[in-house]
Each structure stands twice: as structure tokens, then as C-alpha cells.
């Protein structure tokens, strides 16, 4: 199996009374095991034609209750432009210009439709994305 490592570093000299410096790394593994994730959708980009919500990943296309991971990045440089992220019809947040997200996803389609839907704030925005599959 593939070995995939995720790393995040957070730092700030003026957010807290002391300097913030946090770094953590993990190896992405499958559900209930220590085996690496088995595949990926590949890194891709989607440029939206309008502000209509669309399904980025349909839960029915993947195995339920696994340790999938989703990477999303708003490539816009216009500060007011964002993508709204929904999972199972619930808004989980917005990624503003230059922001990114890395989230776990179960792809559960048994009790609720856990599709990942994206709504762009403006037309002609570009989203970079990748799914790591369990």
C-alpha cells in the first residue's frame, strides 16, 4: 500500500501573548488498520461557470464508513471570493481566497447522503481538489 504523510504547521508572532509555533505530522491510514490509503482521485481543478451548488464527491460512488480524506483549495486571489463547503447538506464552512481545507470523510450513504457539495460565491472561480481513498 502507498504511504502518504500529511503535515501542518501553524505559526504566528502576534496572535497570542507568546509566539505560536505548532507542527504535527501523521501517516494517513485506512479505517481500523495501519494500512496506507489505496488510491486517489488525482489532483484536479474545477472552474465554475456560475454560483450554482454542485456535488464534488458523491458518497454513493465510494465505500461507506472509511477513512477517506479530502483536500480543497480556493485558488482565487480576490479576498471576497469563497467556496461554501457542505457535507450531508450541512454547511461546514467557507474557504476564502487562498484558503485550503483537509478533512476526513466517511462517504456514508446508508443513513444520510454524505455528498460533498461546493457552492462558489462568484462565477469563474477555481477550486483545486483531491480525494485520498481508503
DSSP file (Angstrom, degrees, kcal/mol; ACC not computed):
  #  RESIDUE AA STRUCTURE BP1 BP2  ACC     N-H-->O    O-->H-N    N-H-->O    O-->H-N    TCO  KAPPA ALPHA  PHI   PSI    X-CA   Y-CA   Z-CA
    1    1 A X              0   0    0      0, 0.0    37,-0.1     0, 0.0    36,-0.1   0.000 360.0 360.0 360.0 156.0    0.0    0.0    0.0
    2    2 A X        -     0   0    0     35,-0.7     2,-0.6    34,-0.1    35,-0.1  -0.373 360.0-136.9 -70.6 149.9    1.0    3.6   -0.5
    3    3 A X        -     0   0    0     33,-0.1     2,-0.5    -2,-0.1    26,-0.1  -0.959  24.9-179.6-109.3 120.2    2.4    5.7    2.3
    4    4 A X  E     -A   28   0A   0     -2,-0.6    24,-3.0    24,-0.5     2,-0.4  -0.982   7.5-163.5-123.3 127.8    1.0    9.2    2.4
    5    5 A X  E     -A   27   0A   0     -2,-0.5     2,-0.4    22,-0.2    22,-0.2  -0.924   1.8-160.4-114.6 133.5    2.1   11.7    5.1
    6    6 A X  E     -A   26   0A   0     20,-2.9    20,-2.4    -2,-0.4     2,-0.4  -0.928  10.5-175.9-111.7 137.2    0.2   14.9    6.0
    7    7 A X  E     -A   25   0A   0     -2,-0.4     2,-0.4    18,-0.2    18,-0.2  -0.992   5.8-173.8-132.7 138.5    1.9   17.7    7.8
    8    8 A X  E     -A   24   0A   0     16,-2.3    16,-2.2    -2,-0.4     2,-0.4  -0.999   2.7-169.0-132.2 138.4    0.6   21.0    9.1
    9    9 A X  E     -A   23   0A   0     -2,-0.4     2,-0.5    14,-0.2    14,-0.2  -0.994   2.4-172.8-126.5 126.6    2.5   23.9   10.6
   10   10 A X  E     +A   22   0A   0     12,-3.3    12,-3.1    -2,-0.4     2,-0.3  -0.976  14.6 162.5-118.6 130.0    0.8   26.8   12.4
   11   11 A X  E     +A   21   0A   0     -2,-0.5     2,-0.3    10,-0.2    10,-0.2  -0.999   9.1 163.4-148.2 148.1    2.8   29.8   13.4
   12   12 A X  E     -A   20   0A   0      8,-2.0     8,-3.1    -2,-0.3     4,-0.2  -0.940  23.9-161.3-160.8 139.8    2.1   33.4   14.5
   13   13 A X  S    S+     0   0    0     -2,-0.3    -1,-0.1     6,-0.2     8,-0.0   0.545  95.8  29.5 -97.0  -9.3    4.2   36.1   16.3
   14   14 A X  S    S+     0   0    0      6,-0.1    -1,-0.1     5,-0.0     5,-0.1   0.302  91.8  86.5-136.8  12.1    1.2   38.2   17.2
   15   15 A X  S    S+     0   0    0      3,-0.1     2,-0.2     5,-0.1     4,-0.1   0.882  99.1  23.1 -79.2 -40.0   -1.9   36.1   17.7
   16   16 A X  S    S-     0   0    0      2,-0.5     4,-0.1    -4,-0.2     0, 0.0  -0.593  91.9 -98.4-116.5 176.5   -1.3   35.2   21.4
   17   17 A X  S    S+     0   0    0     -2,-0.2     2,-0.3     2,-0.1    -1,-0.0   0.795 114.2  41.2 -69.2 -26.5    0.8   36.8   24.1
   18   18 A X  S    S-     0   0    0      1,-0.0    -2,-0.5    -6,-0.0     2,-0.1  -0.773 107.9 -85.3-111.4 163.3    3.5   34.3   23.3
   19   19 A X        -     0   0    0     -2,-0.3     2,-0.5    -4,-0.1    -6,-0.2  -0.447  41.2-134.2 -67.3 138.5    4.7   33.2   19.9
   20   20 A X  E     +A   12   0A   0     -8,-3.1    -8,-2.0    -2,-0.1     2,-0.3  -0.842  33.2 162.0 -97.2 128.5    2.6   30.3   18.4
   21   21 A X  E     +A   11   0A   0     -2,-0.5     2,-0.4   -10,-0.2   -10,-0.2  -0.834   6.9 158.5-148.4 106.0    4.6   27.5   16.8
   22   22 A X  E     +A   10   0A   0    -12,-3.1   -12,-3.3    -2,-0.3     2,-0.4  -0.996   7.3 170.6-134.0 131.0    2.8   24.2   16.2
   23   23 A X  E     +A    9   0A   0     -2,-0.4     2,-0.3   -14,-0.2   -14,-0.2  -0.998   3.5 172.1-140.0 137.1    3.7   21.4   13.8
   24   24 A X  E     -A    8   0A   0    -16,-2.2   -16,-2.3    -2,-0.4     2,-0.3  -0.995   9.4-166.3-145.4 150.8    2.3   17.9   13.5
   25   25 A X  E     +A    7   0A   0     -2,-0.3     2,-0.3   -18,-0.2   -18,-0.2  -0.980   7.3 177.3-135.6 144.0    2.6   15.1   11.1
   26   26 A X  E     -A    6   0A   0    -20,-2.4   -20,-2.9    -2,-0.3     2,-0.5  -0.993  29.5-124.0-144.5 154.0    0.7   11.9   10.5
   27   27 A X  E     -A    5   0A   0     -2,-0.3     2,-0.4   -22,-0.2   -22,-0.2  -0.866  34.8-123.9 -93.7 125.9    0.7    8.9    8.2
   28   28 A X  E     +A    4   0A   0    -24,-3.0     9,-0.8    -2,-0.5   -24,-0.5  -0.574  40.0 174.9 -75.1 122.2   -2.7    8.5    6.5
   29   29 A X  B     -B   36   0B   0     -2,-0.4     7,-0.2     7,-0.2     5,-0.1  -0.813  29.6 -97.0-125.8 166.0   -4.1    5.0    7.1
   30   30 A X    >   -     0   0    0      5,-2.9     3,-1.2    -2,-0.3     2,-0.2  -0.166  55.6 -71.6 -74.5 171.4   -7.3    3.2    6.4
   31   31 A X  T 3  S-     0   0    0      1,-0.2    -1,-0.2   103,-0.1     4,-0.1  -0.450 113.6  -3.3 -66.5 132.3  -10.2    2.6    8.8
   32   32 A X  T 3  S+     0   0    0     -2,-0.2     2,-0.3     1,-0.2    -1,-0.2   0.718 124.6  67.6  59.4  25.8   -9.5    0.2   11.6
   33   33 A X  S <  S-     0   0    0     -3,-1.2    -1,-0.2     2,-0.1    -4,-0.1  -0.943  80.2-119.9-157.3 179.1   -6.0   -0.7   10.4
   34   34 A X  S    S+     0   0    0     -2,-0.3     2,-0.3    -5,-0.1    -3,-0.1   0.124  70.5 121.0-113.3  19.0   -2.5    0.7    9.8
   35   35 A X        -     0   0    0      1,-0.1    -5,-2.9    -4,-0.1    -2,-0.1  -0.619  67.8-108.2 -83.2 141.3   -2.5    0.1    6.1
   36   36 A X  B     -B   29   0B   0     -2,-0.3    -7,-0.2    -7,-0.2   -33,-0.1  -0.155  43.8 -82.8 -63.6 161.7   -2.0    3.1    3.8
   37   37 A X        -     0   0    0     -9,-0.8   -35,-0.7     1,-0.1    97,-0.2  -0.343  37.7-139.6 -65.0 150.4   -4.8    4.6    1.8
   38   38 A X        -     0   0    0     95,-1.3     2,-0.3   -37,-0.1    96,-0.2   0.634  62.6  -7.0 -95.8 -14.4   -5.3    2.7   -1.5
   39   39 A X  E     -C  133   0C   0     94,-1.4    94,-2.8   -37,-0.1     2,-0.3  -0.971  49.2-139.2-166.0 178.1   -6.0    5.4   -4.1
   40   40 A X  E     -C  132   0C   0     -2,-0.3    92,-0.2    92,-0.3     3,-0.1  -0.987  24.1-131.5-148.7 155.0   -6.6    9.0   -5.1
   41   41 A X        -     0   0    0     90,-2.2    91,-0.1    -2,-0.3    -1,-0.1   0.627  61.5-117.2 -76.8 -14.0   -8.8   10.9   -7.5
   42   42 A X        -     0   0    0     89,-0.4     2,-0.4     2,-0.1    89,-0.3   0.099  38.6 -64.4  86.4 151.9   -5.6   12.8   -8.5
   43   43 A X        +     0   0    0     87,-0.1     2,-0.3    -3,-0.1    87,-0.2  -0.582  69.9 164.5 -73.9 127.5   -5.1   16.5   -8.1
   44   44 A X  E     -D  129   0C   0     85,-2.5    85,-2.6    -2,-0.4     2,-0.4  -0.886  28.9-140.3-140.0 168.0   -7.6   18.4  -10.2
   45   45 A X  E     -D  128   0C   0     -2,-0.3     2,-0.4    83,-0.2    83,-0.2  -0.988   8.1-163.8-132.2 143.5   -9.1   21.8  -10.7
   46   46 A X  E     -D  127   0C   0     81,-2.5    81,-2.7    -2,-0.4     2,-0.6  -0.993   5.1-158.8-128.0 125.3  -12.7   22.9  -11.4
   47   47 A X  E     -D  126   0C   0     -2,-0.4    79,-0.2    79,-0.2     2,-0.2  -0.915  21.7-134.8-102.5 124.8  -13.6   26.3  -12.7
   48   48 A X        -     0   0    0     77,-2.8    76,-1.8    -2,-0.6    77,-0.1  -0.504  10.5-156.7 -82.1 144.5  -17.2   27.1  -12.0
   49   49 A X  S    S-     0   0    0     74,-0.2     2,-0.2    -2,-0.2    -1,-0.1   0.730  76.1  -9.1 -87.8 -25.6  -19.4   28.7  -14.7
   50   50 A X  S    S-     0   0    0      2,-0.2    70,-0.2    73,-0.1    75,-0.2  -0.742  83.7 -81.0-152.5-164.1  -21.9   30.2  -12.2
   51   51 A X  S    S+     0   0    0     -2,-0.2     2,-0.2    70,-0.1    72,-0.1   0.085  76.3 130.8-102.6  22.8  -22.8   30.3   -8.5
   52   52 A X        -     0   0    0     67,-0.1    68,-0.5     1,-0.1    -2,-0.2  -0.535  63.2-111.9 -76.8 139.8  -24.8   27.1   -8.6
   53   53 A X        -     0   0    0     -2,-0.2     2,-0.3    66,-0.2    66,-0.2  -0.453  40.9-175.7 -65.6 140.9  -24.1   24.4   -5.9
   54   54 A X  E     -G  118   0D   0     64,-2.4    64,-2.8    -2,-0.1     2,-0.6  -0.981  29.2-110.6-140.1 156.0  -22.6   21.3   -7.3
   55   55 A X  E     +G  117   0D   0     -2,-0.3    62,-0.3    62,-0.2     3,-0.2  -0.745  27.0 179.3 -87.5 120.5  -21.6   17.9   -6.0
   56   56 A X  E    S+     0   0D   0     60,-2.7     2,-0.4    -2,-0.6    -1,-0.2   0.892  77.3  14.3 -84.4 -45.9  -17.8   17.4   -5.9
   57   57 A X  E    S-G  116   0D   0     59,-1.5    59,-2.8    57,-0.0     2,-0.5  -0.987  71.1-149.3-133.8 123.5  -17.9   13.9   -4.4
   58   58 A X    >   -     0   0    0     -2,-0.4     3,-2.0    57,-0.2     4,-0.2  -0.814  11.1-144.3 -92.2 123.6  -21.0   11.7   -4.3
   59   59 A X  G >  S+     0   0    0     -2,-0.5     3,-2.1     1,-0.3    50,-0.2   0.834  96.7  66.1 -56.1 -35.5  -20.9    9.3   -1.3
   60   60 A X  G 3  S+     0   0    0      1,-0.3    -1,-0.3    48,-0.1     4,-0.1   0.696  93.6  61.6 -62.3 -18.2  -22.6    6.6   -3.4
   61   61 A X  G <  S+     0   0    0     -3,-2.0    -1,-0.3     2,-0.1     2,-0.3   0.490 104.9  52.9 -85.4  -3.4  -19.5    6.4   -5.5
   62   62 A X  S <  S-     0   0    0     -3,-2.1     2,-0.3    -4,-0.2    47,-0.1  -0.834  95.7 -85.3-131.6 165.4  -17.3    5.3   -2.6
   63   63 A X    >   -     0   0    0     -2,-0.3     3,-0.6     1,-0.1    71,-0.1  -0.536  51.6-111.2 -74.4 132.7  -17.2    2.7    0.2
   64   64 A X  T 3  S+     0   0    0     -2,-0.3    43,-0.2     1,-0.2    44,-0.2  -0.213  87.4   7.9 -61.2 149.1  -19.1    3.6    3.3
   65   65 A X  T 3  S+     0   0    0     41,-0.6    -1,-0.2     1,-0.2     2,-0.2   0.807  90.7 136.8  53.6  43.9  -17.5    4.4    6.6
   66   66 A X    <   -     0   0    0     40,-1.3     2,-0.3    -3,-0.6    -1,-0.2  -0.507  67.0-100.0-109.5-178.0  -13.9    4.5    5.5
   67   67 A X        +     0   0    0     -2,-0.2    39,-0.2    37,-0.1   -30,-0.1  -0.270  57.3 159.9-101.4  45.3  -11.0    6.9    6.3
   68   68 A X  E     -E  105   0C   0     37,-1.0    37,-2.4    -2,-0.3     2,-0.4  -0.289  24.6-153.5 -62.8 153.0  -11.2    8.9    3.1
   69   69 A X  E     -EF 104 132C   0     63,-2.2    63,-3.1    35,-0.2     2,-0.4  -0.986   2.6-155.0-130.0 142.9   -9.5   12.4    3.2
   70   70 A X  E     -EF 103 131C   0     33,-2.9    33,-2.5    -2,-0.4     2,-0.5  -0.972   2.4-162.4-123.5 130.4  -10.4   15.4    1.1
   71   71 A X  E     +EF 102 130C   0     59,-2.9    59,-1.9    -2,-0.4     2,-0.3  -0.939  14.4 176.5-108.8 131.3   -8.2   18.3    0.1
   72   72 A X  E     -EF 101 129C   0     29,-2.6    29,-2.7    -2,-0.5     2,-0.4  -0.994   5.4-178.5-134.2 140.2   -9.8   21.5   -1.1
   73   73 A X  E     -EF 100 128C   0     55,-2.4    55,-3.0    -2,-0.3     2,-0.7  -0.980  22.5-143.0-142.6 130.6   -8.1   24.9   -2.1
   74   74 A X  E     - F   0 127C   0     25,-2.4    24,-1.6    -2,-0.4    53,-0.2  -0.820  14.6-168.2 -86.6 113.6   -9.7   28.1   -3.2
   75   75 A X        +     0   0    0     51,-2.0    -1,-0.1    -2,-0.7    52,-0.1   0.471  45.5 120.2 -85.5  -1.0   -7.2   29.4   -5.8
   76   76 A X        -     0   0    0     50,-0.4    22,-0.3     1,-0.1    23,-0.1  -0.248  48.3-162.8 -63.2 150.0   -8.8   32.9   -6.0
   77   77 A X        +     0   0    0     20,-0.1     2,-0.7    21,-0.1    -1,-0.1   0.295  63.7 102.9-111.0   3.5   -6.7   36.0   -5.1
   78   78 A X    >   -     0   0    0      1,-0.1     3,-2.3     2,-0.0    19,-0.4  -0.813  69.4-144.3 -90.1 114.9   -9.9   38.2   -4.7
   79   79 A X  T 3  S+     0   0    0     -2,-0.7    18,-0.4     1,-0.3    -1,-0.1   0.735  94.0  54.4 -54.7 -30.3  -10.4   38.5   -0.9
   80   80 A X  T 3  S+     0   0    0     16,-0.1     2,-0.4     2,-0.0    -1,-0.3   0.518  86.9  98.7 -84.7  -4.7  -14.2   38.5   -1.1
   81   81 A X    <   +     0   0    0     -3,-2.3    16,-1.0    40,-0.0     2,-0.3  -0.710  47.3 160.1 -92.3 131.5  -14.5   35.2   -3.0
   82   82 A X  E     -H   96   0D   0     -2,-0.4    39,-2.4    14,-0.2     2,-0.5  -0.946  35.4-132.7-141.6 161.0  -15.2   32.0   -1.2
   83   83 A X  E     -HI  95 120D   0     12,-1.8    12,-2.4    -2,-0.3     2,-0.5  -0.975  22.6-140.3-110.3 131.4  -16.5   28.4   -1.7
   84   84 A X  E     -HI  94 119D   0     35,-2.9    35,-2.0    -2,-0.5     2,-0.5  -0.801  17.2-149.2 -88.5 132.3  -19.1   27.2    0.8
   85   85 A X  E     -HI  93 118D   0      8,-3.3     7,-2.6    -2,-0.5     8,-1.1  -0.892  15.6-176.5-106.6 129.2  -18.5   23.5    1.8
   86   86 A X  E     -HI  91 117D   0     31,-2.7    31,-2.4    -2,-0.5     2,-0.4  -0.976  10.0-170.7-123.7 139.7  -21.4   21.2    2.6
   87   87 A X  E >  S-HI  90 116D   0      3,-2.3     3,-1.7    -2,-0.4    29,-0.2  -0.996  82.1  -9.3-126.0 125.0  -21.3   17.7    3.8
   88   88 A X  T 3  S-     0   0    0     27,-1.9    26,-0.1    -2,-0.4    25,-0.1   0.842 130.5 -56.9  56.6  36.0  -24.6   15.8    4.0
   89   89 A X  T 3  S+     0   0    0     26,-0.4     2,-0.5     1,-0.2    -1,-0.3   0.473 113.7 117.3  79.0   1.1  -26.4   19.1    3.3
   90   90 A X  E <   -H   87   0D   0     -3,-1.7    -3,-2.3     2,-0.0     2,-0.4  -0.893  68.5-124.3-105.7 128.0  -24.8   20.8    6.4
   91   91 A X  E     +H   86   0D   0     -2,-0.5    -5,-0.3    -5,-0.2     3,-0.1  -0.556  28.8 178.1 -69.1 122.1  -22.6   23.8    5.8
   92   92 A X  E     -     0   0D   0     -7,-2.6     2,-0.3    -2,-0.4    -1,-0.2   0.559  55.5 -66.3-101.7 -12.0  -19.3   23.0    7.5
   93   93 A X  E     -H   85   0D   0     -8,-1.1    -8,-3.3     2,-0.0     2,-0.4  -0.920  44.9 -87.1 155.4-177.5  -17.6   26.3    6.5
   94   94 A X  E     -H   84   0D   0     -2,-0.3     2,-0.6   -10,-0.2   -10,-0.2  -0.959  19.8-148.0-124.2 142.6  -16.2   28.5    3.8
   95   95 A X  E     -H   83   0D   0    -12,-2.4   -12,-1.8    -2,-0.4     3,-0.1  -0.955  24.2-156.4-111.4 114.8  -12.8   28.6    2.2
   96   96 A X  E >   -H   82   0D   0     -2,-0.6     3,-2.9   -14,-0.2   -22,-0.3  -0.202  43.9 -48.1 -81.9 174.1  -11.9   32.1    1.3
   97   97 A X  T 3  S+     0   0    0    -16,-1.0    -1,-0.2   -18,-0.4   -22,-0.1  -0.167 131.2   4.4 -47.6 123.7   -9.4   33.3   -1.3
   98   98 A X  T 3  S+     0   0    0    -24,-1.6    -1,-0.3   -22,-0.3   -23,-0.1   0.262 103.1 126.1  83.1 -12.0   -6.1   31.4   -0.9
   99   99 A X    <   -     0   0    0     -3,-2.9   -25,-2.4   -23,-0.1     2,-0.3  -0.324  38.2-168.6 -75.9 161.0   -7.6   29.2    1.9
  100  100 A X  E     -E   73   0C   0    -27,-0.2     2,-0.3    -3,-0.1   -27,-0.2  -0.947   7.5-154.1-143.2 164.1   -7.5   25.4    1.9
  101  101 A X  E     -E   72   0C   0    -29,-2.7   -29,-2.6    -2,-0.3     2,-0.4  -0.991   7.3-167.5-140.5 147.5   -9.1   22.5    3.9
  102  102 A X  E     +E   71   0C   0     -2,-0.3     2,-0.3   -31,-0.2   -31,-0.2  -0.931  27.2 168.9-134.8 109.1   -8.1   19.0    4.6
  103  103 A X  E     -E   70   0C   0    -33,-2.5   -33,-2.9    -2,-0.4     2,-0.2  -0.908  35.4-117.5-129.0 148.4  -11.0   17.0    6.1
  104  104 A X  E     -E   69   0C   0     -2,-0.3     2,-0.4   -35,-0.2   -35,-0.2  -0.524  31.0-167.1 -75.9 151.9  -11.8   13.4    6.9
  105  105 A X  E     -E   68   0C   0    -37,-2.4   -37,-1.0    -2,-0.2   -39,-0.1  -0.965  20.7-167.1-146.5 125.2  -14.8   12.0    5.0
  106  106 A X        -     0   0    0     -2,-0.4   -40,-1.3   -39,-0.2   -41,-0.6   0.701  26.2-143.9 -83.5 -20.5  -16.7    8.7    5.8
  107  107 A X        +     0   0    0      7,-0.3     2,-0.3     1,-0.2   -45,-0.2   0.804  32.4 179.0  57.7  30.4  -18.7    8.7    2.5
  108  108 A X        +     0   0    0    -44,-0.2     6,-1.3     1,-0.2    -1,-0.2  -0.481  19.7 162.4 -67.3 121.5  -21.6    7.3    4.5
  109  109 A X        +     0   0    0     -2,-0.3    -1,-0.2     4,-0.2     4,-0.1   0.247  56.3  81.3-120.7   9.8  -24.6    6.7    2.2
  110  110 A X  S    S+     0   0    0      1,-0.1     3,-0.1     2,-0.0    -2,-0.0   0.910 108.2  14.2 -84.5 -43.6  -26.5    4.3    4.5
  111  111 A X  S    S+     0   0    0      1,-0.3     2,-0.3     0, 0.0    -2,-0.1   0.731 135.3   6.4-104.2 -27.1  -28.3    6.7    6.9
  112  112 A X  S    S-     0   0    0     -4,-0.1     2,-1.1     0, 0.0    -1,-0.3  -0.976  80.0 -98.8-151.4 158.7  -27.8   10.0    5.2
  113  113 A X        -     0   0    0     -2,-0.3     2,-0.2     1,-0.1    -4,-0.2  -0.726  36.1-174.4 -84.6 102.6  -26.5   11.3    1.9
  114  114 A X        +     0   0    0     -6,-1.3    -7,-0.3    -2,-1.1    -1,-0.1  -0.122  24.0 152.2 -93.6  37.6  -23.0   12.5    2.8
  115  115 A X        -     0   0    0     -2,-0.2   -27,-1.9   -28,-0.1     2,-0.7  -0.271  46.9-124.7 -59.9 153.2  -22.1   14.0   -0.5
  116  116 A X  E     -GI  57  87D   0    -59,-2.8   -60,-2.7   -29,-0.2   -59,-1.5  -0.928  34.0-173.3-102.4 115.9  -19.6   16.8   -0.5
  117  117 A X  E     -GI  55  86D   0    -31,-2.4   -31,-2.7    -2,-0.7     2,-0.4  -0.848   9.4-159.8-112.7 146.6  -21.1   19.8   -2.2
  118  118 A X  E     -GI  54  85D   0    -64,-2.8   -64,-2.4    -2,-0.3     2,-0.5  -0.981   4.5-168.6-127.1 134.9  -19.5   23.1   -3.1
  119  119 A X  E     - I   0  84D   0    -35,-2.0   -35,-2.9    -2,-0.4     2,-0.2  -0.973  16.3-144.8-123.6 116.6  -21.1   26.5   -3.8
  120  120 A X  E     - I   0  83D   0     -2,-0.5   -37,-0.2   -68,-0.5     3,-0.1  -0.536   8.7-141.4 -78.4 146.2  -18.9   29.2   -5.3
  121  121 A X  S    S+     0   0    0    -39,-2.4     2,-0.3    -2,-0.2    -1,-0.1   0.764  85.6  18.3 -75.0 -26.7  -19.6   32.8   -4.2
  122  122 A X  S >  S-     0   0    0    -40,-0.3     3,-0.5   -72,-0.2   -72,-0.1  -0.926  88.4 -95.5-140.2 162.6  -19.0   34.1   -7.7
  123  123 A X  T 3  S+     0   0    0     -2,-0.3   -74,-0.2     1,-0.2   -73,-0.1  -0.380 101.2  30.6 -73.7 159.3  -18.8   32.7  -11.3
  124  124 A X  T 3  S+     0   0    0    -76,-1.8     2,-0.3     1,-0.2    -1,-0.2   0.805  81.1 145.4  61.9  35.0  -15.5   31.7  -12.8
  125  125 A X    <   -     0   0    0     -3,-0.5   -77,-2.8   -75,-0.2     2,-0.5  -0.726  40.8-136.3 -96.2 153.3  -13.8   30.7   -9.6
  126  126 A X  E     -D   47   0C   0     -2,-0.3   -51,-2.0   -79,-0.2     2,-0.5  -0.946  13.9-166.6-117.7 130.3  -11.3   27.8   -9.5
  127  127 A X  E     -DF  46  74C   0    -81,-2.7   -81,-2.5    -2,-0.5     2,-0.4  -0.951   8.2-153.6-111.8 128.7  -11.3   25.0   -6.8
  128  128 A X  E     +DF  45  73C   0    -55,-3.0   -55,-2.4    -2,-0.5     2,-0.3  -0.854  28.8 167.2 -96.8 137.6   -8.3   22.7   -6.5
  129  129 A X  E     +DF  44  72C   0    -85,-2.6   -85,-2.5    -2,-0.4     2,-0.3  -0.987  22.8 179.8-153.5 159.3   -9.2   19.3   -5.0
  130  130 A X  E     - F   0  71C   0    -59,-1.9   -59,-2.9    -2,-0.3     2,-0.5  -0.952  15.0-148.7-159.0 140.6   -8.1   15.8   -4.4
  131  131 A X  E     - F   0  70C   0     -2,-0.3   -90,-2.2   -89,-0.3     2,-0.6  -0.963   5.9-156.5-113.4 128.4   -9.6   12.7   -2.7
  132  132 A X  E     -CF  40  69C   0    -63,-3.1   -63,-2.2    -2,-0.5     2,-0.3  -0.928  23.6-147.3-100.3 119.5   -7.5   10.2   -0.9
  133  133 A X  E      C   39   0C   0    -94,-2.8   -94,-1.4    -2,-0.6   -95,-1.3  -0.671 360.0 360.0 -99.1 142.7   -9.4    6.9   -0.8
  134  134 A X              0   0    0     -2,-0.3    -1,-0.1   -97,-0.2  -103,-0.1   0.368 360.0 360.0 -91.7 360.0   -9.5    4.2    1.8
